[in-house]
Structures are given as structure tokens and as C-alpha cells.
């Protein structure tokens, strides 16, 4: 079974395996690299996403990663 993990520039959160490593937000690139090198995830998709915030619509960058269980 594949595990899917979404990394986005709009939210900073911790790695689900290493709670002391931040992924997403300002750590977008670092987080993707961490998931690839430390947890053997692979990139399924990188693109933009339009979401609604307090000030209206804005664009974020997302990466969808996966790993086999």
C-alpha cells in the first residue's frame, strides 16, 4: 500500500517520522529533500494549487510524495 504525503508552501508542519524536522511553508524544498533522502519517498506530482484564505484566493506550490509500506 502506498502512503501519500503532501508538502505545501502554505503550511509548515513536522515530518511524520522525525518530529524535529519541519516540512512545507518556508521549508518547502528542505522538506521535500528530507522526505526523499531520509524516508525513501518519491515525487508523484509538483504543481500549484489555488486556495482560499482570509484575504481571498492565492496560489501555493504543492508536492505530492509517496512511499510503499
mmCIF file of the N, C-alpha and C atoms, coordinates in Angstrom:
data_MODEL
# 
_entry.id   MODEL 
# 
loop_
_atom_site.group_PDB 
_atom_site.id 
_atom_site.type_symbol 
_atom_site.label_atom_id 
_atom_site.label_alt_id 
_atom_site.label_comp_id 
_atom_site.label_asym_id 
_atom_site.label_entity_id 
_atom_site.label_seq_id 
_atom_site.pdbx_PDB_ins_code 
_atom_site.Cartn_x 
_atom_site.Cartn_y 
_atom_site.Cartn_z 
_atom_site.occupancy 
_atom_site.B_iso_or_equiv 
_atom_site.pdbx_formal_charge 
_atom_site.auth_seq_id 
_atom_site.auth_comp_id 
_atom_site.auth_asym_id 
_atom_site.auth_atom_id 
_atom_site.pdbx_PDB_model_num 
ATOM 1   N N  . UNK A 1 1  ? 0.845  -1.182 0.000  1.00 0.00 ? 1  UNK A N  1 
ATOM 2   C CA . UNK A 1 1  ? 0.000  0.000  0.000  1.00 0.00 ? 1  UNK A CA 1 
ATOM 3   C C  . UNK A 1 1  ? 0.889  1.242  0.000  1.00 0.00 ? 1  UNK A C  1 
ATOM 4   N N  . UNK A 1 2  ? 0.494  2.231  -0.774 1.00 0.00 ? 2  UNK A N  1 
ATOM 5   C CA . UNK A 1 2  ? 1.244  3.482  -0.833 1.00 0.00 ? 2  UNK A CA 1 
ATOM 6   C C  . UNK A 1 2  ? 0.785  4.440  0.255  1.00 0.00 ? 2  UNK A C  1 
ATOM 7   N N  . UNK A 1 3  ? 1.747  5.097  0.872  1.00 0.00 ? 3  UNK A N  1 
ATOM 8   C CA . UNK A 1 3  ? 1.478  6.203  1.777  1.00 0.00 ? 3  UNK A CA 1 
ATOM 9   C C  . UNK A 1 3  ? 1.678  7.482  0.980  1.00 0.00 ? 3  UNK A C  1 
ATOM 10  N N  . UNK A 1 4  ? 0.719  8.386  1.054  1.00 0.00 ? 4  UNK A N  1 
ATOM 11  C CA . UNK A 1 4  ? 0.784  9.661  0.341  1.00 0.00 ? 4  UNK A CA 1 
ATOM 12  C C  . UNK A 1 4  ? 1.058  10.769 1.349  1.00 0.00 ? 4  UNK A C  1 
ATOM 13  N N  . UNK A 1 5  ? 1.925  11.698 0.965  1.00 0.00 ? 5  UNK A N  1 
ATOM 14  C CA . UNK A 1 5  ? 2.275  12.821 1.836  1.00 0.00 ? 5  UNK A CA 1 
ATOM 15  C C  . UNK A 1 5  ? 2.289  14.086 0.998  1.00 0.00 ? 5  UNK A C  1 
ATOM 16  N N  . UNK A 1 6  ? 1.603  15.113 1.450  1.00 0.00 ? 6  UNK A N  1 
ATOM 17  C CA . UNK A 1 6  ? 1.518  16.385 0.738  1.00 0.00 ? 6  UNK A CA 1 
ATOM 18  C C  . UNK A 1 6  ? 2.377  17.422 1.451  1.00 0.00 ? 6  UNK A C  1 
ATOM 19  N N  . UNK A 1 7  ? 3.232  18.079 0.687  1.00 0.00 ? 7  UNK A N  1 
ATOM 20  C CA . UNK A 1 7  ? 4.052  19.187 1.188  1.00 0.00 ? 7  UNK A CA 1 
ATOM 21  C C  . UNK A 1 7  ? 3.563  20.433 0.464  1.00 0.00 ? 7  UNK A C  1 
ATOM 22  N N  . UNK A 1 8  ? 3.302  21.509 1.207  1.00 0.00 ? 8  UNK A N  1 
ATOM 23  C CA . UNK A 1 8  ? 2.757  22.723 0.607  1.00 0.00 ? 8  UNK A CA 1 
ATOM 24  C C  . UNK A 1 8  ? 3.464  23.963 1.154  1.00 0.00 ? 8  UNK A C  1 
ATOM 25  N N  . UNK A 1 9  ? 3.575  24.971 0.296  1.00 0.00 ? 9  UNK A N  1 
ATOM 26  C CA . UNK A 1 9  ? 4.179  26.231 0.743  1.00 0.00 ? 9  UNK A CA 1 
ATOM 27  C C  . UNK A 1 9  ? 3.264  27.004 1.684  1.00 0.00 ? 9  UNK A C  1 
ATOM 28  N N  . UNK A 1 10 ? 1.993  26.623 1.772  1.00 0.00 ? 10 UNK A N  1 
ATOM 29  C CA . UNK A 1 10 ? 1.073  27.378 2.628  1.00 0.00 ? 10 UNK A CA 1 
ATOM 30  C C  . UNK A 1 10 ? 1.032  26.888 4.068  1.00 0.00 ? 10 UNK A C  1 
ATOM 31  N N  . UNK A 1 11 ? 1.682  25.751 4.378  1.00 0.00 ? 11 UNK A N  1 
ATOM 32  C CA . UNK A 1 11 ? 1.626  25.275 5.766  1.00 0.00 ? 11 UNK A CA 1 
ATOM 33  C C  . UNK A 1 11 ? 2.925  24.618 6.181  1.00 0.00 ? 11 UNK A C  1 
ATOM 34  N N  . UNK A 1 12 ? 3.404  25.019 7.331  1.00 0.00 ? 12 UNK A N  1 
ATOM 35  C CA . UNK A 1 12 ? 4.606  24.448 7.921  1.00 0.00 ? 12 UNK A CA 1 
ATOM 36  C C  . UNK A 1 12 ? 4.168  23.399 8.928  1.00 0.00 ? 12 UNK A C  1 
ATOM 37  N N  . UNK A 1 13 ? 4.696  22.198 8.817  1.00 0.00 ? 13 UNK A N  1 
ATOM 38  C CA . UNK A 1 13 ? 4.383  21.152 9.782  1.00 0.00 ? 13 UNK A CA 1 
ATOM 39  C C  . UNK A 1 13 ? 5.609  20.272 9.968  1.00 0.00 ? 13 UNK A C  1 
ATOM 40  N N  . UNK A 1 14 ? 5.515  19.358 10.898 1.00 0.00 ? 14 UNK A N  1 
ATOM 41  C CA . UNK A 1 14 ? 6.635  18.470 11.196 1.00 0.00 ? 14 UNK A CA 1 
ATOM 42  C C  . UNK A 1 14 ? 6.580  17.219 10.343 1.00 0.00 ? 14 UNK A C  1 
ATOM 43  N N  . UNK A 1 15 ? 7.736  16.655 10.090 1.00 0.00 ? 15 UNK A N  1 
ATOM 44  C CA . UNK A 1 15 ? 7.831  15.363 9.419  1.00 0.00 ? 15 UNK A CA 1 
ATOM 45  C C  . UNK A 1 15 ? 7.082  14.339 10.275 1.00 0.00 ? 15 UNK A C  1 
ATOM 46  N N  . UNK A 1 16 ? 6.270  13.468 9.659  1.00 0.00 ? 16 UNK A N  1 
ATOM 47  C CA . UNK A 1 16 ? 5.520  12.495 10.449 1.00 0.00 ? 16 UNK A CA 1 
ATOM 48  C C  . UNK A 1 16 ? 6.403  11.437 11.113 1.00 0.00 ? 16 UNK A C  1 
ATOM 49  N N  . UNK A 1 17 ? 7.661  11.337 10.704 1.00 0.00 ? 17 UNK A N  1 
ATOM 50  C CA . UNK A 1 17 ? 8.588  10.364 11.281 1.00 0.00 ? 17 UNK A CA 1 
ATOM 51  C C  . UNK A 1 17 ? 9.585  11.019 12.235 1.00 0.00 ? 17 UNK A C  1 
ATOM 52  N N  . UNK A 1 18 ? 10.058 12.197 11.874 1.00 0.00 ? 18 UNK A N  1 
ATOM 53  C CA . UNK A 1 18 ? 11.072 12.931 12.651 1.00 0.00 ? 18 UNK A CA 1 
ATOM 54  C C  . UNK A 1 18 ? 10.440 14.229 13.128 1.00 0.00 ? 18 UNK A C  1 
ATOM 55  N N  . UNK A 1 19 ? 9.840  14.229 14.246 1.00 0.00 ? 19 UNK A N  1 
ATOM 56  C CA . UNK A 1 19 ? 9.058  15.388 14.725 1.00 0.00 ? 19 UNK A CA 1 
ATOM 57  C C  . UNK A 1 19 ? 9.870  16.679 14.817 1.00 0.00 ? 19 UNK A C  1 
ATOM 58  N N  . UNK A 1 20 ? 11.184 16.589 14.820 1.00 0.00 ? 20 UNK A N  1 
ATOM 59  C CA . UNK A 1 20 ? 12.005 17.794 14.939 1.00 0.00 ? 20 UNK A CA 1 
ATOM 60  C C  . UNK A 1 20 ? 12.418 18.381 13.590 1.00 0.00 ? 20 UNK A C  1 
ATOM 61  N N  . UNK A 1 21 ? 11.918 17.816 12.487 1.00 0.00 ? 21 UNK A N  1 
ATOM 62  C CA . UNK A 1 21 ? 12.233 18.310 11.145 1.00 0.00 ? 21 UNK A CA 1 
ATOM 63  C C  . UNK A 1 21 ? 10.982 18.952 10.556 1.00 0.00 ? 21 UNK A C  1 
ATOM 64  N N  . UNK A 1 22 ? 11.106 20.219 10.141 1.00 0.00 ? 22 UNK A N  1 
ATOM 65  C CA . UNK A 1 22 ? 9.981  20.938 9.540  1.00 0.00 ? 22 UNK A CA 1 
ATOM 66  C C  . UNK A 1 22 ? 9.934  20.688 8.044  1.00 0.00 ? 22 UNK A C  1 
ATOM 67  N N  . UNK A 1 23 ? 8.708  20.556 7.523  1.00 0.00 ? 23 UNK A N  1 
ATOM 68  C CA . UNK A 1 23 ? 8.482  20.416 6.079  1.00 0.00 ? 23 UNK A CA 1 
ATOM 69  C C  . UNK A 1 23 ? 7.367  21.366 5.679  1.00 0.00 ? 23 UNK A C  1 
ATOM 70  N N  . UNK A 1 24 ? 7.421  21.849 4.452  1.00 0.00 ? 24 UNK A N  1 
ATOM 71  C CA . UNK A 1 24 ? 6.402  22.777 3.982  1.00 0.00 ? 24 UNK A CA 1 
ATOM 72  C C  . UNK A 1 24 ? 6.695  24.207 4.390  1.00 0.00 ? 24 UNK A C  1 
ATOM 73  N N  . UNK A 1 25 ? 5.804  25.095 4.032  1.00 0.00 ? 25 UNK A N  1 
ATOM 74  C CA . UNK A 1 25 ? 5.983  26.512 4.362  1.00 0.00 ? 25 UNK A CA 1 
ATOM 75  C C  . UNK A 1 25 ? 7.308  27.029 3.856  1.00 0.00 ? 25 UNK A C  1 
ATOM 76  N N  . UNK A 1 26 ? 8.051  27.711 4.733  1.00 0.00 ? 26 UNK A N  1 
ATOM 77  C CA . UNK A 1 26 ? 9.358  28.247 4.352  1.00 0.00 ? 26 UNK A CA 1 
ATOM 78  C C  . UNK A 1 26 ? 10.403 27.146 4.184  1.00 0.00 ? 26 UNK A C  1 
ATOM 79  N N  . UNK A 1 27 ? 10.083 25.945 4.610  1.00 0.00 ? 27 UNK A N  1 
ATOM 80  C CA . UNK A 1 27 ? 10.983 24.786 4.486  1.00 0.00 ? 27 UNK A CA 1 
ATOM 81  C C  . UNK A 1 27 ? 10.525 23.838 3.372  1.00 0.00 ? 27 UNK A C  1 
ATOM 82  N N  . UNK A 1 28 ? 9.867  24.361 2.367  1.00 0.00 ? 28 UNK A N  1 
ATOM 83  C CA . UNK A 1 28 ? 9.290  23.538 1.298  1.00 0.00 ? 28 UNK A CA 1 
ATOM 84  C C  . UNK A 1 28 ? 10.348 22.649 0.635  1.00 0.00 ? 28 UNK A C  1 
ATOM 85  N N  . UNK A 1 29 ? 11.389 23.254 0.106  1.00 0.00 ? 29 UNK A N  1 
ATOM 86  C CA . UNK A 1 29 ? 12.426 22.490 -0.590 1.00 0.00 ? 29 UNK A CA 1 
ATOM 87  C C  . UNK A 1 29 ? 13.163 21.559 0.368  1.00 0.00 ? 29 UNK A C  1 
ATOM 88  N N  . UNK A 1 30 ? 13.515 22.068 1.527  1.00 0.00 ? 30 UNK A N  1 
ATOM 89  C CA . UNK A 1 30 ? 14.209 21.257 2.536  1.00 0.00 ? 30 UNK A CA 1 
ATOM 90  C C  . UNK A 1 30 ? 13.354 20.055 2.950  1.00 0.00 ? 30 UNK A C  1 
ATOM 91  N N  . UNK A 1 31 ? 12.064 20.281 3.102  1.00 0.00 ? 31 UNK A N  1 
ATOM 92  C CA . UNK A 1 31 ? 11.156 19.212 3.496  1.00 0.00 ? 31 UNK A CA 1 
ATOM 93  C C  . UNK A 1 31 ? 11.041 18.128 2.444  1.00 0.00 ? 31 UNK A C  1 
ATOM 94  N N  . UNK A 1 32 ? 10.945 18.528 1.178  1.00 0.00 ? 32 UNK A N  1 
ATOM 95  C CA . UNK A 1 32 ? 10.887 17.548 0.095  1.00 0.00 ? 32 UNK A CA 1 
ATOM 96  C C  . UNK A 1 32 ? 12.169 16.728 0.069  1.00 0.00 ? 32 UNK A C  1 
ATOM 97  N N  . UNK A 1 33 ? 13.309 17.404 0.128  1.00 0.00 ? 33 UNK A N  1 
ATOM 98  C CA . UNK A 1 33 ? 14.593 16.703 0.122  1.00 0.00 ? 33 UNK A CA 1 
ATOM 99  C C  . UNK A 1 33 ? 14.709 15.741 1.298  1.00 0.00 ? 33 UNK A C  1 
ATOM 100 N N  . UNK A 1 34 ? 14.219 16.146 2.455  1.00 0.00 ? 34 UNK A N  1 
ATOM 101 C CA . UNK A 1 34 ? 14.246 15.286 3.637  1.00 0.00 ? 34 UNK A CA 1 
ATOM 102 C C  . UNK A 1 34 ? 13.416 14.023 3.405  1.00 0.00 ? 34 UNK A C  1 
ATOM 103 N N  . UNK A 1 35 ? 12.212 14.181 2.902  1.00 0.00 ? 35 UNK A N  1 
ATOM 104 C CA . UNK A 1 35 ? 11.337 13.027 2.678  1.00 0.00 ? 35 UNK A CA 1 
ATOM 105 C C  . UNK A 1 35 ? 11.920 12.084 1.622  1.00 0.00 ? 35 UNK A C  1 
ATOM 106 N N  . UNK A 1 36 ? 12.570 12.626 0.596  1.00 0.00 ? 36 UNK A N  1 
ATOM 107 C CA . UNK A 1 36 ? 13.188 11.801 -0.444 1.00 0.00 ? 36 UNK A CA 1 
ATOM 108 C C  . UNK A 1 36 ? 14.404 11.046 0.082  1.00 0.00 ? 36 UNK A C  1 
ATOM 109 N N  . UNK A 1 37 ? 15.294 11.749 0.739  1.00 0.00 ? 37 UNK A N  1 
ATOM 110 C CA . UNK A 1 37 ? 16.568 11.139 1.146  1.00 0.00 ? 37 UNK A CA 1 
ATOM 111 C C  . UNK A 1 37 ? 16.477 10.325 2.439  1.00 0.00 ? 37 UNK A C  1 
ATOM 112 N N  . UNK A 1 38 ? 15.657 10.759 3.375  1.00 0.00 ? 38 UNK A N  1 
ATOM 113 C CA . UNK A 1 38 ? 15.606 10.076 4.676  1.00 0.00 ? 38 UNK A CA 1 
ATOM 114 C C  . UNK A 1 38 ? 14.530 9.001  4.761  1.00 0.00 ? 38 UNK A C  1 
ATOM 115 N N  . UNK A 1 39 ? 13.462 9.120  3.979  1.00 0.00 ? 39 UNK A N  1 
ATOM 116 C CA . UNK A 1 39 ? 12.337 8.199  4.122  1.00 0.00 ? 39 UNK A CA 1 
ATOM 117 C C  . UNK A 1 39 ? 11.951 7.503  2.817  1.00 0.00 ? 39 UNK A C  1 
ATOM 118 N N  . UNK A 1 40 ? 12.778 7.661  1.797  1.00 0.00 ? 40 UNK A N  1 
ATOM 119 C CA . UNK A 1 40 ? 12.613 6.958  0.512  1.00 0.00 ? 40 UNK A CA 1 
ATOM 120 C C  . UNK A 1 40 ? 11.297 7.249  -0.207 1.00 0.00 ? 40 UNK A C  1 
ATOM 121 N N  . UNK A 1 41 ? 10.728 8.420  0.020  1.00 0.00 ? 41 UNK A N  1 
ATOM 122 C CA . UNK A 1 41 ? 9.538  8.820  -0.734 1.00 0.00 ? 41 UNK A CA 1 
ATOM 123 C C  . UNK A 1 41 ? 9.954  9.139  -2.161 1.00 0.00 ? 41 UNK A C  1 
ATOM 124 N N  . UNK A 1 42 ? 9.016  9.113  -3.070 1.00 0.00 ? 42 UNK A N  1 
ATOM 125 C CA . UNK A 1 42 ? 9.246  9.533  -4.441 1.00 0.00 ? 42 UNK A CA 1 
ATOM 126 C C  . UNK A 1 42 ? 8.235  10.606 -4.802 1.00 0.00 ? 42 UNK A C  1 
ATOM 127 N N  . UNK A 1 43 ? 8.593  11.443 -5.755 1.00 0.00 ? 43 UNK A N  1 
ATOM 128 C CA . UNK A 1 43 ? 7.722  12.526 -6.178 1.00 0.00 ? 43 UNK A CA 1 
ATOM 129 C C  . UNK A 1 43 ? 6.679  11.986 -7.156 1.00 0.00 ? 43 UNK A C  1 
ATOM 130 N N  . UNK A 1 44 ? 5.432  12.253 -6.862 1.00 0.00 ? 44 UNK A N  1 
ATOM 131 C CA . UNK A 1 44 ? 4.330  11.900 -7.762 1.00 0.00 ? 44 UNK A CA 1 
ATOM 132 C C  . UNK A 1 44 ? 3.894  13.104 -8.591 1.00 0.00 ? 44 UNK A C  1 
ATOM 133 N N  . UNK A 1 45 ? 3.931  14.288 -7.971 1.00 0.00 ? 45 UNK A N  1 
ATOM 134 C CA . UNK A 1 45 ? 3.459  15.494 -8.651 1.00 0.00 ? 45 UNK A CA 1 
ATOM 135 C C  . UNK A 1 45 ? 3.990  16.726 -7.926 1.00 0.00 ? 45 UNK A C  1 
ATOM 136 N N  . UNK A 1 46 ? 4.371  17.735 -8.698 1.00 0.00 ? 46 UNK A N  1 
ATOM 137 C CA . UNK A 1 46 ? 4.684  19.069 -8.158 1.00 0.00 ? 46 UNK A CA 1 
ATOM 138 C C  . UNK A 1 46 ? 3.924  20.057 -9.025 1.00 0.00 ? 46 UNK A C  1 
ATOM 139 N N  . UNK A 1 47 ? 3.208  20.977 -8.390 1.00 0.00 ? 47 UNK A N  1 
ATOM 140 C CA . UNK A 1 47 ? 2.440  21.954 -9.142 1.00 0.00 ? 47 UNK A CA 1 
ATOM 141 C C  . UNK A 1 47 ? 1.879  23.033 -8.240 1.00 0.00 ? 47 UNK A C  1 
ATOM 142 N N  . UNK A 1 48 ? 0.942  23.779 -8.769 1.00 0.00 ? 48 UNK A N  1 
ATOM 143 C CA . UNK A 1 48 ? 0.329  24.853 -7.999 1.00 0.00 ? 48 UNK A CA 1 
ATOM 144 C C  . UNK A 1 48 ? -1.070 24.449 -7.569 1.00 0.00 ? 48 UNK A C  1 
ATOM 145 N N  . UNK A 1 49 ? -1.524 25.128 -6.539 1.00 0.00 ? 49 UNK A N  1 
ATOM 146 C CA . UNK A 1 49 ? -2.865 24.906 -6.015 1.00 0.00 ? 49 UNK A CA 1 
ATOM 147 C C  . UNK A 1 49 ? -3.427 26.265 -5.628 1.00 0.00 ? 49 UNK A C  1 
ATOM 148 N N  . UNK A 1 50 ? -4.667 26.513 -5.947 1.00 0.00 ? 50 UNK A N  1 
ATOM 149 C CA . UNK A 1 50 ? -5.327 27.747 -5.549 1.00 0.00 ? 50 UNK A CA 1 
ATOM 150 C C  . UNK A 1 50 ? -6.180 27.441 -4.329 1.00 0.00 ? 50 UNK A C  1 
ATOM 151 N N  . UNK A 1 51 ? -5.938 28.199 -3.263 1.00 0.00 ? 51 UNK A N  1 
ATOM 152 C CA . UNK A 1 51 ? -6.710 28.008 -2.043 1.00 0.00 ? 51 UNK A CA 1 
ATOM 153 C C  . UNK A 1 51 ? -7.291 29.339 -1.595 1.00 0.00 ? 51 UNK A C  1 
ATOM 154 N N  . UNK A 1 52 ? -8.298 29.259 -0.764 1.00 0.00 ? 52 UNK A N  1 
ATOM 155 C CA . UNK A 1 52 ? -8.931 30.470 -0.264 1.00 0.00 ? 52 UNK A CA 1 
ATOM 156 C C  . UNK A 1 52 ? -8.434 30.761 1.138  1.00 0.00 ? 52 UNK A C  1 
ATOM 157 N N  . UNK A 1 53 ? -7.992 31.995 1.339  1.00 0.00 ? 53 UNK A N  1 
ATOM 158 C CA . UNK A 1 53 ? -7.534 32.442 2.641  1.00 0.00 ? 53 UNK A CA 1 
ATOM 159 C C  . UNK A 1 53 ? -8.373 33.604 3.123  1.00 0.00 ? 53 UNK A C  1 
ATOM 160 N N  . UNK A 1 54 ? -7.962 34.213 4.208  1.00 0.00 ? 54 UNK A N  1 
ATOM 161 C CA . UNK A 1 54 ? -8.672 35.347 4.785  1.00 0.00 ? 54 UNK A CA 1 
ATOM 162 C C  . UNK A 1 54 ? -8.763 36.536 3.830  1.00 0.00 ? 54 UNK A C  1 
ATOM 163 N N  . UNK A 1 55 ? -7.764 36.674 2.961  1.00 0.00 ? 55 UNK A N  1 
ATOM 164 C CA . UNK A 1 55 ? -7.719 37.811 2.038  1.00 0.00 ? 55 UNK A CA 1 
ATOM 165 C C  . UNK A 1 55 ? -8.134 37.437 0.624  1.00 0.00 ? 55 UNK A C  1 
ATOM 166 N N  . UNK A 1 56 ? -8.745 36.282 0.459  1.00 0.00 ? 56 UNK A N  1 
ATOM 167 C CA . UNK A 1 56 ? -9.192 35.850 -0.865 1.00 0.00 ? 56 UNK A CA 1 
ATOM 168 C C  . UNK A 1 56 ? -8.409 34.664 -1.368 1.00 0.00 ? 56 UNK A C  1 
ATOM 169 N N  . UNK A 1 57 ? -8.388 34.501 -2.676 1.00 0.00 ? 57 UNK A N  1 
ATOM 170 C CA . UNK A 1 57 ? -7.700 33.373 -3.295 1.00 0.00 ? 57 UNK A CA 1 
ATOM 171 C C  . UNK A 1 57 ? -6.212 33.660 -3.432 1.00 0.00 ? 57 UNK A C  1 
ATOM 172 N N  . UNK A 1 58 ? -5.394 32.633 -3.223 1.00 0.00 ? 58 UNK A N  1 
ATOM 173 C CA . UNK A 1 58 ? -3.973 32.768 -3.502 1.00 0.00 ? 58 UNK A CA 1 
ATOM 174 C C  . UNK A 1 58 ? -3.411 31.424 -3.948 1.00 0.00 ? 58 UNK A C  1 
ATOM 175 N N  . UNK A 1 59 ? -2.249 31.474 -4.597 1.00 0.00 ? 59 UNK A N  1 
ATOM 176 C CA . UNK A 1 59 ? -1.620 30.281 -5.153 1.00 0.00 ? 59 UNK A CA 1 
ATOM 177 C C  . UNK A 1 59 ? -0.532 29.768 -4.223 1.00 0.00 ? 59 UNK A C  1 
ATOM 178 N N  . UNK A 1 60 ? -0.460 28.471 -4.103 1.00 0.00 ? 60 UNK A N  1 
ATOM 179 C CA . UNK A 1 60 ? 0.603  27.818 -3.346 1.00 0.00 ? 60 UNK A CA 1 
ATOM 180 C C  . UNK A 1 60 ? 1.253  26.779 -4.258 1.00 0.00 ? 60 UNK A C  1 
ATOM 181 N N  . UNK A 1 61 ? 2.421  26.331 -3.861 1.00 0.00 ? 61 UNK A N  1 
ATOM 182 C CA . UNK A 1 61 ? 3.081  25.243 -4.559 1.00 0.00 ? 61 UNK A CA 1 
ATOM 183 C C  . UNK A 1 61 ? 2.950  23.996 -3.699 1.00 0.00 ? 61 UNK A C  1 
ATOM 184 N N  . UNK A 1 62 ? 2.605  22.883 -4.329 1.00 0.00 ? 62 UNK A N  1 
ATOM 185 C CA . UNK A 1 62 ? 2.437  21.626 -3.588 1.00 0.00 ? 62 UNK A CA 1 
ATOM 186 C C  . UNK A 1 62 ? 3.291  20.538 -4.239 1.00 0.00 ? 62 UNK A C  1 
ATOM 187 N N  . UNK A 1 63 ? 3.719  19.608 -3.413 1.00 0.00 ? 63 UNK A N  1 
ATOM 188 C CA . UNK A 1 63 ? 4.389  18.396 -3.887 1.00 0.00 ? 63 UNK A CA 1 
ATOM 189 C C  . UNK A 1 63 ? 3.652  17.225 -3.271 1.00 0.00 ? 63 UNK A C  1 
ATOM 190 N N  . UNK A 1 64 ? 3.292  16.266 -4.101 1.00 0.00 ? 64 UNK A N  1 
ATOM 191 C CA . UNK A 1 64 ? 2.674  15.036 -3.627 1.00 0.00 ? 64 UNK A CA 1 
ATOM 192 C C  . UNK A 1 64 ? 3.741  13.951 -3.707 1.00 0.00 ? 64 UNK A C  1 
ATOM 193 N N  . UNK A 1 65 ? 4.016  13.339 -2.566 1.00 0.00 ? 65 UNK A N  1 
ATOM 194 C CA . UNK A 1 65 ? 5.044  12.313 -2.465 1.00 0.00 ? 65 UNK A CA 1 
ATOM 195 C C  . UNK A 1 65 ? 4.398  10.995 -2.066 1.00 0.00 ? 65 UNK A C  1 
ATOM 196 N N  . UNK A 1 66 ? 5.059  9.890  -2.390 1.00 0.00 ? 66 UNK A N  1 
ATOM 197 C CA . UNK A 1 66 ? 4.521  8.592  -1.979 1.00 0.00 ? 66 UNK A CA 1 
ATOM 198 C C  . UNK A 1 66 ? 5.660  7.641  -1.630 1.00 0.00 ? 66 UNK A C  1 
ATOM 199 N N  . UNK A 1 67 ? 5.296  6.635  -0.821 1.00 0.00 ? 67 UNK A N  1 
ATOM 200 C CA . UNK A 1 67 ? 6.230  5.564  -0.461 1.00 0.00 ? 67 UNK A CA 1 
ATOM 201 C C  . UNK A 1 67 ? 5.433  4.297  -0.278 1.00 0.00 ? 67 UNK A C  1 
ATOM 202 N N  . UNK A 1 68 ? 6.018  3.172  -0.626 1.00 0.00 ? 68 UNK A N  1 
ATOM 203 C CA . UNK A 1 68 ? 5.355  1.882  -0.402 1.00 0.00 ? 68 UNK A CA 1 
ATOM 204 C C  . UNK A 1 68 ? 5.544  1.482  1.056  1.00 0.00 ? 68 UNK A C  1 
ATOM 205 N N  . UNK A 1 69 ? 4.495  0.921  1.633  1.00 0.00 ? 69 UNK A N  1 
ATOM 206 C CA . UNK A 1 69 ? 4.593  0.399  3.006  1.00 0.00 ? 69 UNK A CA 1 
ATOM 207 C C  . UNK A 1 69 ? 5.466  -0.823 3.039  1.00 0.00 ? 69 UNK A C  1 
# 
